[in-house]
Amino acid sequence: MSFNNLEIEVIRWAEARRIIPNAKPHVQLMKTGSELGELFDAEIKGDAEGIIDGVGDVLVTLIIYCALRDINLV
């Protein structure tokens, strides 16, 4: 899957759940920070599955944040 397709799918998912346009950017950014903390924790523990999940969660929250802010993540 290309990044473009991933971005579109994440935005569709967020719209279907009314995250976009109802979420506030600062709240979404706080979620990104929380997910980044979980990724750090997985890295420290050497939890490969947690690392993969964490990277995905950080990416999803960043895509949503950028969509709310009308920022091209790429």
PyMOL Python script that loads the backbone (N, CA, C, O; Angstrom):
from pymol import cmd

cmd.read_pdbstr("""\
ATOM      1  N   MET A   1       0.845  -1.176   0.000  1.00  0.00           N
ATOM      2  CA  MET A   1       0.000   0.000   0.000  1.00  0.00           C
ATOM      3  C   MET A   1       0.891   1.241   0.000  1.00  0.00           C
ATOM      4  O   MET A   1       1.876   1.306   0.736  1.00  0.00           O
ATOM      5  N   SER A   2       0.547   2.202  -0.812  1.00  0.00           N
ATOM      6  CA  SER A   2       1.313   3.441  -0.857  1.00  0.00           C
ATOM      7  C   SER A   2       0.908   4.335   0.319  1.00  0.00           C
ATOM      8  O   SER A   2      -0.152   4.150   0.918  1.00  0.00           O
ATOM      9  N   PHE A   3       1.758   5.291   0.634  1.00  0.00           N
ATOM     10  CA  PHE A   3       1.429   6.216   1.711  1.00  0.00           C
ATOM     11  C   PHE A   3       0.161   6.997   1.367  1.00  0.00           C
ATOM     12  O   PHE A   3      -0.678   7.238   2.234  1.00  0.00           O
ATOM     13  N   ASN A   4       0.027   7.389   0.106  1.00  0.00           N
ATOM     14  CA  ASN A   4      -1.161   8.119  -0.326  1.00  0.00           C
ATOM     15  C   ASN A   4      -2.438   7.338  -0.021  1.00  0.00           C
ATOM     16  O   ASN A   4      -3.401   7.889   0.512  1.00  0.00           O
ATOM     17  N   ASN A   5      -2.434   6.052  -0.364  1.00  0.00           N
ATOM     18  CA  ASN A   5      -3.600   5.207  -0.096  1.00  0.00           C
ATOM     19  C   ASN A   5      -3.847   5.062   1.402  1.00  0.00           C
ATOM     20  O   ASN A   5      -4.990   5.095   1.857  1.00  0.00           O
ATOM     21  N   LEU A   6      -2.762   4.900   2.169  1.00  0.00           N
ATOM     22  CA  LEU A   6      -2.885   4.793   3.617  1.00  0.00           C
ATOM     23  C   LEU A   6      -3.509   6.058   4.192  1.00  0.00           C
ATOM     24  O   LEU A   6      -4.416   5.992   5.022  1.00  0.00           O
ATOM     25  N   GLU A   7      -3.018   7.200   3.748  1.00  0.00           N
ATOM     26  CA  GLU A   7      -3.539   8.477   4.233  1.00  0.00           C
ATOM     27  C   GLU A   7      -5.040   8.606   3.931  1.00  0.00           C
ATOM     28  O   GLU A   7      -5.814   9.023   4.793  1.00  0.00           O
ATOM     29  N   ILE A   8      -5.433   8.258   2.745  1.00  0.00           N
ATOM     30  CA  ILE A   8      -6.849   8.325   2.352  1.00  0.00           C
ATOM     31  C   ILE A   8      -7.688   7.401   3.230  1.00  0.00           C
ATOM     32  O   ILE A   8      -8.752   7.793   3.709  1.00  0.00           O
ATOM     33  N   GLU A   9      -7.213   6.186   3.438  1.00  0.00           N
ATOM     34  CA  GLU A   9      -7.957   5.224   4.260  1.00  0.00           C
ATOM     35  C   GLU A   9      -8.087   5.699   5.707  1.00  0.00           C
ATOM     36  O   GLU A   9      -9.152   5.559   6.309  1.00  0.00           O
ATOM     37  N   VAL A  10      -7.028   6.251   6.264  1.00  0.00           N
ATOM     38  CA  VAL A  10      -7.074   6.758   7.641  1.00  0.00           C
ATOM     39  C   VAL A  10      -8.064   7.912   7.736  1.00  0.00           C
ATOM     40  O   VAL A  10      -8.858   7.974   8.675  1.00  0.00           O
ATOM     41  N   ILE A  11      -8.022   8.817   6.777  1.00  0.00           N
ATOM     42  CA  ILE A  11      -8.936   9.958   6.791  1.00  0.00           C
ATOM     43  C   ILE A  11     -10.382   9.484   6.646  1.00  0.00           C
ATOM     44  O   ILE A  11     -11.265   9.999   7.331  1.00  0.00           O
ATOM     45  N   ARG A  12     -10.635   8.531   5.785  1.00  0.00           N
ATOM     46  CA  ARG A  12     -11.995   7.973   5.645  1.00  0.00           C
ATOM     47  C   ARG A  12     -12.453   7.338   6.949  1.00  0.00           C
ATOM     48  O   ARG A  12     -13.597   7.515   7.369  1.00  0.00           O
ATOM     49  N   TRP A  13     -11.548   6.594   7.588  1.00  0.00           N
ATOM     50  CA  TRP A  13     -11.851   5.944   8.866  1.00  0.00           C
ATOM     51  C   TRP A  13     -12.202   7.000   9.914  1.00  0.00           C
ATOM     52  O   TRP A  13     -13.177   6.850  10.651  1.00  0.00           O
ATOM     53  N   ALA A  14     -11.406   8.064   9.974  1.00  0.00           N
ATOM     54  CA  ALA A  14     -11.630   9.125  10.956  1.00  0.00           C
ATOM     55  C   ALA A  14     -12.926   9.892  10.665  1.00  0.00           C
ATOM     56  O   ALA A  14     -13.627  10.305  11.589  1.00  0.00           O
ATOM     57  N   GLU A  15     -13.236  10.077   9.402  1.00  0.00           N
ATOM     58  CA  GLU A  15     -14.493  10.752   9.038  1.00  0.00           C
ATOM     59  C   GLU A  15     -15.696   9.888   9.393  1.00  0.00           C
ATOM     60  O   GLU A  15     -16.702  10.404   9.881  1.00  0.00           O
ATOM     61  N   ALA A  16     -15.609   8.598   9.159  1.00  0.00           N
ATOM     62  CA  ALA A  16     -16.707   7.682   9.471  1.00  0.00           C
ATOM     63  C   ALA A  16     -17.007   7.660  10.966  1.00  0.00           C
ATOM     64  O   ALA A  16     -18.145   7.432  11.378  1.00  0.00           O
ATOM     65  N   ARG A  17     -15.982   7.898  11.769  1.00  0.00           N
ATOM     66  CA  ARG A  17     -16.144   7.916  13.220  1.00  0.00           C
ATOM     67  C   ARG A  17     -16.334   9.333  13.763  1.00  0.00           C
ATOM     68  O   ARG A  17     -16.352   9.553  14.974  1.00  0.00           O
ATOM     69  N   ARG A  18     -16.474  10.295  12.834  1.00  0.00           N
ATOM     70  CA  ARG A  18     -16.702  11.712  13.158  1.00  0.00           C
ATOM     71  C   ARG A  18     -15.545  12.332  13.940  1.00  0.00           C
ATOM     72  O   ARG A  18     -15.721  13.355  14.602  1.00  0.00           O
ATOM     73  N   ILE A  19     -14.364  11.717  13.866  1.00  0.00           N
ATOM     74  CA  ILE A  19     -13.171  12.332  14.456  1.00  0.00           C
ATOM     75  C   ILE A  19     -12.836  13.581  13.650  1.00  0.00           C
ATOM     76  O   ILE A  19     -12.552  14.644  14.203  1.00  0.00           O
ATOM     77  N   ILE A  20     -12.875  13.425  12.331  1.00  0.00           N
ATOM     78  CA  ILE A  20     -12.757  14.565  11.422  1.00  0.00           C
ATOM     79  C   ILE A  20     -14.185  14.877  10.990  1.00  0.00           C
ATOM     80  O   ILE A  20     -14.845  13.985  10.459  1.00  0.00           O
ATOM     81  N   PRO A  21     -14.677  16.033  11.177  1.00  0.00           N
ATOM     82  CA  PRO A  21     -14.078  17.316  11.537  1.00  0.00           C
ATOM     83  C   PRO A  21     -14.270  17.718  12.989  1.00  0.00           C
ATOM     84  O   PRO A  21     -13.966  18.856  13.345  1.00  0.00           O
ATOM     85  N   ASN A  22     -14.767  16.818  13.850  1.00  0.00           N
ATOM     86  CA  ASN A  22     -15.159  17.202  15.207  1.00  0.00           C
ATOM     87  C   ASN A  22     -14.017  17.305  16.213  1.00  0.00           C
ATOM     88  O   ASN A  22     -14.151  18.017  17.208  1.00  0.00           O
ATOM     89  N   ALA A  23     -12.918  16.630  15.989  1.00  0.00           N
ATOM     90  CA  ALA A  23     -11.812  16.662  16.945  1.00  0.00           C
ATOM     91  C   ALA A  23     -11.099  18.007  16.890  1.00  0.00           C
ATOM     92  O   ALA A  23     -11.048  18.665  15.851  1.00  0.00           O
ATOM     93  N   LYS A  24     -10.562  18.388  18.015  1.00  0.00           N
ATOM     94  CA  LYS A  24      -9.743  19.595  18.085  1.00  0.00           C
ATOM     95  C   LYS A  24      -8.288  19.191  17.825  1.00  0.00           C
ATOM     96  O   LYS A  24      -7.826  18.178  18.352  1.00  0.00           O
ATOM     97  N   PRO A  25      -7.566  19.968  17.021  1.00  0.00           N
ATOM     98  CA  PRO A  25      -6.184  19.603  16.700  1.00  0.00           C
ATOM     99  C   PRO A  25      -5.305  19.372  17.928  1.00  0.00           C
ATOM    100  O   PRO A  25      -4.502  18.439  17.945  1.00  0.00           O
ATOM    101  N   HIS A  26      -5.450  20.211  18.953  1.00  0.00           N
ATOM    102  CA  HIS A  26      -4.581  20.032  20.126  1.00  0.00           C
ATOM    103  C   HIS A  26      -4.872  18.717  20.855  1.00  0.00           C
ATOM    104  O   HIS A  26      -3.970  18.115  21.436  1.00  0.00           O
ATOM    105  N   VAL A  27      -6.118  18.279  20.822  1.00  0.00           N
ATOM    106  CA  VAL A  27      -6.459  16.990  21.444  1.00  0.00           C
ATOM    107  C   VAL A  27      -5.849  15.852  20.629  1.00  0.00           C
ATOM    108  O   VAL A  27      -5.321  14.893  21.192  1.00  0.00           O
ATOM    109  N   GLN A  28      -5.921  15.960  19.322  1.00  0.00           N
ATOM    110  CA  GLN A  28      -5.329  14.935  18.464  1.00  0.00           C
ATOM    111  C   GLN A  28      -3.811  14.891  18.657  1.00  0.00           C
ATOM    112  O   GLN A  28      -3.214  13.814  18.665  1.00  0.00           O
ATOM    113  N   LEU A  29      -3.197  16.049  18.809  1.00  0.00           N
ATOM    114  CA  LEU A  29      -1.758  16.099  19.035  1.00  0.00           C
ATOM    115  C   LEU A  29      -1.392  15.471  20.382  1.00  0.00           C
ATOM    116  O   LEU A  29      -0.351  14.826  20.502  1.00  0.00           O
ATOM    117  N   MET A  30      -2.241  15.658  21.391  1.00  0.00           N
ATOM    118  CA  MET A  30      -2.003  14.998  22.685  1.00  0.00           C
ATOM    119  C   MET A  30      -2.084  13.478  22.526  1.00  0.00           C
ATOM    120  O   MET A  30      -1.326  12.746  23.162  1.00  0.00           O
ATOM    121  N   LYS A  31      -2.995  13.007  21.686  1.00  0.00           N
ATOM    122  CA  LYS A  31      -3.078  11.564  21.421  1.00  0.00           C
ATOM    123  C   LYS A  31      -1.796  11.075  20.758  1.00  0.00           C
ATOM    124  O   LYS A  31      -1.307   9.986  21.059  1.00  0.00           O
ATOM    125  N   THR A  32      -1.258  11.886  19.858  1.00  0.00           N
ATOM    126  CA  THR A  32       0.003  11.524  19.219  1.00  0.00           C
ATOM    127  C   THR A  32       1.099  11.390  20.271  1.00  0.00           C
ATOM    128  O   THR A  32       1.884  10.443  20.236  1.00  0.00           O
ATOM    129  N   GLY A  33       1.151  12.338  21.206  1.00  0.00           N
ATOM    130  CA  GLY A  33       2.139  12.275  22.284  1.00  0.00           C
ATOM    131  C   GLY A  33       1.978  11.031  23.137  1.00  0.00           C
ATOM    132  O   GLY A  33       2.965  10.403  23.520  1.00  0.00           O
ATOM    133  N   SER A  34       0.739  10.676  23.435  1.00  0.00           N
ATOM    134  CA  SER A  34       0.463   9.467  24.212  1.00  0.00           C
ATOM    135  C   SER A  34       0.924   8.218  23.467  1.00  0.00           C
ATOM    136  O   SER A  34       1.553   7.330  24.043  1.00  0.00           O
ATOM    137  N   GLU A  35       0.602   8.168  22.181  1.00  0.00           N
ATOM    138  CA  GLU A  35       1.016   7.013  21.368  1.00  0.00           C
ATOM    139  C   GLU A  35       2.542   6.949  21.247  1.00  0.00           C
ATOM    140  O   GLU A  35       3.123   5.864  21.219  1.00  0.00           O
ATOM    141  N   LEU A  36       3.176   8.108  21.176  1.00  0.00           N
ATOM    142  CA  LEU A  36       4.641   8.136  21.111  1.00  0.00           C
ATOM    143  C   LEU A  36       5.238   7.600  22.416  1.00  0.00           C
ATOM    144  O   LEU A  36       6.252   6.902  22.401  1.00  0.00           O
ATOM    145  N   GLY A  37       4.604   7.932  23.535  1.00  0.00           N
ATOM    146  CA  GLY A  37       5.041   7.389  24.826  1.00  0.00           C
ATOM    147  C   GLY A  37       4.939   5.868  24.854  1.00  0.00           C
ATOM    148  O   GLY A  37       5.825   5.192  25.377  1.00  0.00           O
ATOM    149  N   GLU A  38       3.864   5.334  24.295  1.00  0.00           N
ATOM    150  CA  GLU A  38       3.706   3.880  24.227  1.00  0.00           C
ATOM    151  C   GLU A  38       4.779   3.262  23.328  1.00  0.00           C
ATOM    152  O   GLU A  38       5.288   2.177  23.607  1.00  0.00           O
ATOM    153  N   LEU A  39       5.114   3.966  22.251  1.00  0.00           N
ATOM    154  CA  LEU A  39       6.172   3.481  21.366  1.00  0.00           C
ATOM    155  C   LEU A  39       7.518   3.474  22.088  1.00  0.00           C
ATOM    156  O   LEU A  39       8.279   2.515  21.964  1.00  0.00           O
ATOM    157  N   PHE A  40       7.817   4.527  22.836  1.00  0.00           N
ATOM    158  CA  PHE A  40       9.043   4.558  23.633  1.00  0.00           C
ATOM    159  C   PHE A  40       9.095   3.385  24.601  1.00  0.00           C
ATOM    160  O   PHE A  40      10.127   2.729  24.741  1.00  0.00           O
ATOM    161  N   ASP A  41       7.975   3.126  25.266  1.00  0.00           N
ATOM    162  CA  ASP A  41       7.899   2.028  26.223  1.00  0.00           C
ATOM    163  C   ASP A  41       8.178   0.696  25.548  1.00  0.00           C
ATOM    164  O   ASP A  41       8.930  -0.125  26.075  1.00  0.00           O
ATOM    165  N   ALA A  42       7.582   0.479  24.393  1.00  0.00           N
ATOM    166  CA  ALA A  42       7.813  -0.772  23.647  1.00  0.00           C
ATOM    167  C   ALA A  42       9.268  -0.882  23.218  1.00  0.00           C
ATOM    168  O   ALA A  42       9.845  -1.968  23.267  1.00  0.00           O
ATOM    169  N   GLU A  43       9.866   0.223  22.801  1.00  0.00           N
ATOM    170  CA  GLU A  43      11.272   0.216  22.394  1.00  0.00           C
ATOM    171  C   GLU A  43      12.176  -0.144  23.568  1.00  0.00           C
ATOM    172  O   GLU A  43      13.082  -0.967  23.432  1.00  0.00           O
ATOM    173  N   ILE A  44      11.930   0.468  24.708  1.00  0.00           N
ATOM    174  CA  ILE A  44      12.749   0.199  25.900  1.00  0.00           C
ATOM    175  C   ILE A  44      12.646  -1.263  26.305  1.00  0.00           C
ATOM    176  O   ILE A  44      13.634  -1.867  26.722  1.00  0.00           O
ATOM    177  N   LYS A  45      11.453  -1.833  26.183  1.00  0.00           N
ATOM    178  CA  LYS A  45      11.226  -3.228  26.563  1.00  0.00           C
ATOM    179  C   LYS A  45      11.646  -4.217  25.485  1.00  0.00           C
ATOM    180  O   LYS A  45      11.653  -5.425  25.721  1.00  0.00           O
ATOM    181  N   GLY A  46      11.997  -3.713  24.300  1.00  0.00           N
ATOM    182  CA  GLY A  46      12.358  -4.608  23.200  1.00  0.00           C
ATOM    183  C   GLY A  46      11.165  -5.399  22.687  1.00  0.00           C
ATOM    184  O   GLY A  46      11.322  -6.515  22.192  1.00  0.00           O
ATOM    185  N   ASP A  47       9.983  -4.829  22.803  1.00  0.00           N
ATOM    186  CA  ASP A  47       8.729  -5.474  22.394  1.00  0.00           C
ATOM    187  C   ASP A  47       8.485  -5.195  20.906  1.00  0.00           C
ATOM    188  O   ASP A  47       7.910  -4.168  20.548  1.00  0.00           O
ATOM    189  N   ALA A  48       8.924  -6.115  20.051  1.00  0.00           N
ATOM    190  CA  ALA A  48       8.838  -5.912  18.597  1.00  0.00           C
ATOM    191  C   ALA A  48       7.399  -5.690  18.133  1.00  0.00           C
ATOM    192  O   ALA A  48       7.146  -4.826  17.293  1.00  0.00           O
ATOM    193  N   GLU A  49       6.470  -6.454  18.666  1.00  0.00           N
ATOM    194  CA  GLU A  49       5.066  -6.298  18.287  1.00  0.00           C
ATOM    195  C   GLU A  49       4.535  -4.929  18.725  1.00  0.00           C
ATOM    196  O   GLU A  49       3.808  -4.268  17.983  1.00  0.00           O
ATOM    197  N   GLY A  50       4.902  -4.524  19.918  1.00  0.00           N
ATOM    198  CA  GLY A  50       4.498  -3.224  20.438  1.00  0.00           C
ATOM    199  C   GLY A  50       5.091  -2.076  19.634  1.00  0.00           C
ATOM    200  O   GLY A  50       4.453  -1.039  19.452  1.00  0.00           O
ATOM    201  N   ILE A  51       6.314  -2.267  19.155  1.00  0.00           N
ATOM    202  CA  ILE A  51       6.969  -1.242  18.332  1.00  0.00           C
ATOM    203  C   ILE A  51       6.195  -1.061  17.024  1.00  0.00           C
ATOM    204  O   ILE A  51       5.905   0.064  16.617  1.00  0.00           O
ATOM    205  N   ILE A  52       5.870  -2.161  16.380  1.00  0.00           N
ATOM    206  CA  ILE A  52       5.134  -2.092  15.112  1.00  0.00           C
ATOM    207  C   ILE A  52       3.773  -1.432  15.342  1.00  0.00           C
ATOM    208  O   ILE A  52       3.370  -0.557  14.576  1.00  0.00           O
ATOM    209  N   ASP A  53       3.074  -1.846  16.384  1.00  0.00           N
ATOM    210  CA  ASP A  53       1.771  -1.255  16.710  1.00  0.00           C
ATOM    211  C   ASP A  53       1.923   0.229  17.027  1.00  0.00           C
ATOM    212  O   ASP A  53       1.115   1.048  16.588  1.00  0.00           O
ATOM    213  N   GLY A  54       2.950   0.571  17.784  1.00  0.00           N
ATOM    214  CA  GLY A  54       3.183   1.961  18.173  1.00  0.00           C
ATOM    215  C   GLY A  54       3.477   2.861  16.993  1.00  0.00           C
ATOM    216  O   GLY A  54       2.967   3.979  16.921  1.00  0.00           O
ATOM    217  N   VAL A  55       4.287   2.391  16.074  1.00  0.00           N
ATOM    218  CA  VAL A  55       4.593   3.188  14.882  1.00  0.00           C
ATOM    219  C   VAL A  55       3.308   3.449  14.102  1.00  0.00           C
ATOM    220  O   VAL A  55       3.073   4.569  13.648  1.00  0.00           O
ATOM    221  N   GLY A  56       2.487   2.433  13.947  1.00  0.00           N
ATOM    222  CA  GLY A  56       1.220   2.596  13.244  1.00  0.00           C
ATOM    223  C   GLY A  56       0.305   3.588  13.940  1.00  0.00           C
ATOM    224  O   GLY A  56      -0.312   4.428  13.286  1.00  0.00           O
ATOM    225  N   ASP A  57       0.209   3.498  15.267  1.00  0.00           N
ATOM    226  CA  ASP A  57      -0.655   4.403  16.022  1.00  0.00           C
ATOM    227  C   ASP A  57      -0.173   5.852  15.929  1.00  0.00           C
ATOM    228  O   ASP A  57      -0.979   6.769  15.775  1.00  0.00           O
ATOM    229  N   VAL A  58       1.144   6.052  16.023  1.00  0.00           N
ATOM    230  CA  VAL A  58       1.697   7.408  15.892  1.00  0.00           C
ATOM    231  C   VAL A  58       1.392   7.955  14.508  1.00  0.00           C
ATOM    232  O   VAL A  58       0.990   9.109  14.366  1.00  0.00           O
ATOM    233  N   LEU A  59       1.581   7.134  13.495  1.00  0.00           N
ATOM    234  CA  LEU A  59       1.334   7.575  12.124  1.00  0.00           C
ATOM    235  C   LEU A  59      -0.137   7.939  11.915  1.00  0.00           C
ATOM    236  O   LEU A  59      -0.439   8.964  11.302  1.00  0.00           O
ATOM    237  N   VAL A  60      -1.042   7.119  12.413  1.00  0.00           N
ATOM    238  CA  VAL A  60      -2.473   7.392  12.271  1.00  0.00           C
ATOM    239  C   VAL A  60      -2.834   8.713  12.948  1.00  0.00           C
ATOM    240  O   VAL A  60      -3.539   9.534  12.361  1.00  0.00           O
ATOM    241  N   THR A  61      -2.361   8.924  14.172  1.00  0.00           N
ATOM    242  CA  THR A  61      -2.700  10.162  14.869  1.00  0.00           C
ATOM    243  C   THR A  61      -2.094  11.381  14.180  1.00  0.00           C
ATOM    244  O   THR A  61      -2.704  12.450  14.173  1.00  0.00           O
ATOM    245  N   LEU A  62      -0.908  11.237  13.602  1.00  0.00           N
ATOM    246  CA  LEU A  62      -0.305  12.348  12.861  1.00  0.00           C
ATOM    247  C   LEU A  62      -1.074  12.652  11.576  1.00  0.00           C
ATOM    248  O   LEU A  62      -1.260  13.816  11.219  1.00  0.00           O
ATOM    249  N   ILE A  63      -1.516  11.615  10.891  1.00  0.00           N
ATOM    250  CA  ILE A  63      -2.305  11.822   9.671  1.00  0.00           C
ATOM    251  C   ILE A  63      -3.584  12.583  10.010  1.00  0.00           C
ATOM    252  O   ILE A  63      -3.960  13.517   9.301  1.00  0.00           O
ATOM    253  N   ILE A  64      -4.247  12.188  11.084  1.00  0.00           N
ATOM    254  CA  ILE A  64      -5.483  12.867  11.479  1.00  0.00           C
ATOM    255  C   ILE A  64      -5.191  14.301  11.901  1.00  0.00           C
ATOM    256  O   ILE A  64      -5.923  15.216  11.522  1.00  0.00           O
ATOM    257  N   TYR A  65      -4.137  14.509  12.677  1.00  0.00           N
ATOM    258  CA  TYR A  65      -3.768  15.861  13.092  1.00  0.00           C
ATOM    259  C   TYR A  65      -3.523  16.753  11.874  1.00  0.00           C
ATOM    260  O   TYR A  65      -4.019  17.878  11.807  1.00  0.00           O
ATOM    261  N   CYS A  66      -2.760  16.243  10.921  1.00  0.00           N
ATOM    262  CA  CYS A  66      -2.463  17.022   9.717  1.00  0.00           C
ATOM    263  C   CYS A  66      -3.723  17.305   8.904  1.00  0.00           C
ATOM    264  O   CYS A  66      -3.863  18.387   8.334  1.00  0.00           O
ATOM    265  N   ALA A  67      -4.632  16.350   8.848  1.00  0.00           N
ATOM    266  CA  ALA A  67      -5.894  16.575   8.129  1.00  0.00           C
ATOM    267  C   ALA A  67      -6.696  17.679   8.815  1.00  0.00           C
ATOM    268  O   ALA A  67      -7.299  18.518   8.146  1.00  0.00           O
ATOM    269  N   LEU A  68      -6.702  17.679  10.135  1.00  0.00           N
ATOM    270  CA  LEU A  68      -7.425  18.724  10.873  1.00  0.00           C
ATOM    271  C   LEU A  68      -6.808  20.095  10.665  1.00  0.00           C
ATOM    272  O   LEU A  68      -7.512  21.104  10.661  1.00  0.00           O
ATOM    273  N   ARG A  69      -5.502  20.132  10.492  1.00  0.00           N
ATOM    274  CA  ARG A  69      -4.759  21.380  10.303  1.00  0.00           C
ATOM    275  C   ARG A  69      -4.539  21.738   8.839  1.00  0.00           C
ATOM    276  O   ARG A  69      -3.943  22.770   8.531  1.00  0.00           O
ATOM    277  N   ASP A  70      -5.019  20.888   7.940  1.00  0.00           N
ATOM    278  CA  ASP A  70      -4.830  21.079   6.498  1.00  0.00           C
ATOM    279  C   ASP A  70      -3.338  21.194   6.156  1.00  0.00           C
ATOM    280  O   ASP A  70      -2.908  22.096   5.437  1.00  0.00           O
ATOM    281  N   ILE A  71      -2.574  20.249   6.696  1.00  0.00           N
ATOM    282  CA  ILE A  71      -1.131  20.159   6.465  1.00  0.00           C
ATOM    283  C   ILE A  71      -0.851  18.917   5.632  1.00  0.00           C
ATOM    284  O   ILE A  71      -1.396  17.846   5.896  1.00  0.00           O
ATOM    285  N   ASN A  72       0.001  19.067   4.627  1.00  0.00           N
ATOM    286  CA  ASN A  72       0.436  17.919   3.837  1.00  0.00           C
ATOM    287  C   ASN A  72       1.548  17.224   4.611  1.00  0.00           C
ATOM    288  O   ASN A  72       2.656  17.750   4.706  1.00  0.00           O
ATOM    289  N   LEU A  73       1.270  16.066   5.156  1.00  0.00           N
ATOM    290  CA  LEU A  73       2.256  15.345   5.970  1.00  0.00           C
ATOM    291  C   LEU A  73       3.498  14.981   5.179  1.00  0.00           C
ATOM    292  O   LEU A  73       4.602  14.962   5.724  1.00  0.00           O
ATOM    293  N   VAL A  74       3.326  14.695   3.909  1.00  0.00           N
ATOM    294  CA  VAL A  74       4.479  14.338   3.090  1.00  0.00           C
ATOM    295  C   VAL A  74       5.298  15.572   2.784  1.00  0.00           C
ATOM    296  O   VAL A  74       6.318  15.482   2.101  1.00  0.00           O
TER     297      VAL A  74
END
""", "prot")
cmd.dss("prot")
cmd.show_as("cartoon", "prot")
cmd.util.cbc("prot")
cmd.orient("prot")
